[in-house]
Amino acid sequence: MKNTVSGNGNGRHAEIAGAGFAGLTAAAALARRGWTVRVHEQGPELREQGAGIVLWHNSLKVLQAIGAYDQALADSMTPPYYETRVQGASVSHEHFDGLPWRTMTRPHLHKTLLDAALRAGAEIHTGSRVVSADPRGTVTLASGETLTADLVVGADGVKSQVRDAIGFTQDRWKTRDGITRFLVPRHKDELGPGEWDNVIDFWNLEPRYLRVLYVPCNDRELYIALGAPAADEQGSRTPIDLDLWTSVFPELTPVLRSAAKAADPRYYGYQTTVVDEWSAGVVALVGDAAHAMCPALAQGAGCAMANAYTLAVAASEAPDGEIEESLVRWGELERPITDRCQQRSADYAATRGMAQGNQFTVENLETARYDPTDPDRHSVSA
């Protein structure tokens, strides 16, 4: 897939590894600033794996800045509350005091970002795998071809070959729990009376830990994530053990039946990746390549999109010959808030603390409230 930039270029070129949320956000933001941009996606087609997602103020501001906001809103929703239930009893209803947030399917968000990148003039190449990069500004493809750029963006996920080829120092670990994700019909009529437009976090802690995160994405589609320890063979089994899940969460039987019919479900373990630096030379890492995090605070995509956008701004504003220095400064400014979110998410995943309800405190919503498009954001927070 290709769409060539026309007119008003700034003479700079970017090569981006990965056409996920971070890579497409960076592509759109750079291309809108006059860069020629080429995105490499190793898969044979452009598609988003996964089910649903929660976006907060930080990523919604990015969508506005790259001209993708209206499209994102067109097939998404803002649930009335984020509800937490433990052992079947509701323990909290959180509405975030007017903080903008939105739920949608991951394919819808991916299509929205892809369209924004193409409109801006980015080139998207499928079946193109980046196998290595050099801090001086080159990428090497699996075909053996070497490409040169003013900026290289490693947005190629938790198993980033850009990151590993350069040798960024990193620490990676998994927690005891994981999830299996599904996108299923809403089944509202079959679920019966209840607040089924809420995001509902169902926790079963005794006699065993099992969890269902219920996220309505629009009028038709529902995202559910089934959580269980990796060591629980029955709970982490795919296809799911329908008898087990309906015995623990009988009120969700209609949607669980749909989940049991899903093709090729996968159980994902929670993983955290901490990289000492986000850049080397003119190569920058964004998204899971730099800061994969547990999904406790629903900020993995938000941080990826925010950091991809601010990277594009920082590189664009750098004087000629100073992109390397601008990337260092970008990392120094942007990573503290991501680091705090990543650590909090890891702590909640380790302790299962979100089961207490009312956990979206001012501190835990720090990243969600952040506006990466505000040029004065650091002076304000200081």
Secondary structure, DSSP 4 states (H G I P E B T S, - for coil): ------S---S-EEEEE--SHHHHHHHHHHHTTT-EEEEEE-SSS----S-EEEEEHHHHHHHHHTT-HHHHHHT-B--S-EEEEETTEEEEEE-GGG--EEEEEHHHHHHHHHHHHHHHT-EEEES--EEEEETTTEEEETTS-EEE-SEEEE---TT-HHHHHHT--EEEEEEEEEEEEEEEE--HHHH-SS-TTSEEEEEE-SSS-EEEEEEE-SSSEEEEEEEEETT-TTTT-SS--HHHHHHH-GGGHHHHHHHHT-SS--EEEEEEEEES-SEETTEEE-THHHH---GGGS-HHHHHHHHHHHHHHHHHHSPTT-HHHHHHHHHHHHHHHHHHHHHHHHHHHHHTGGGGS----TTTTHHHH--TT-TTHHHHH-
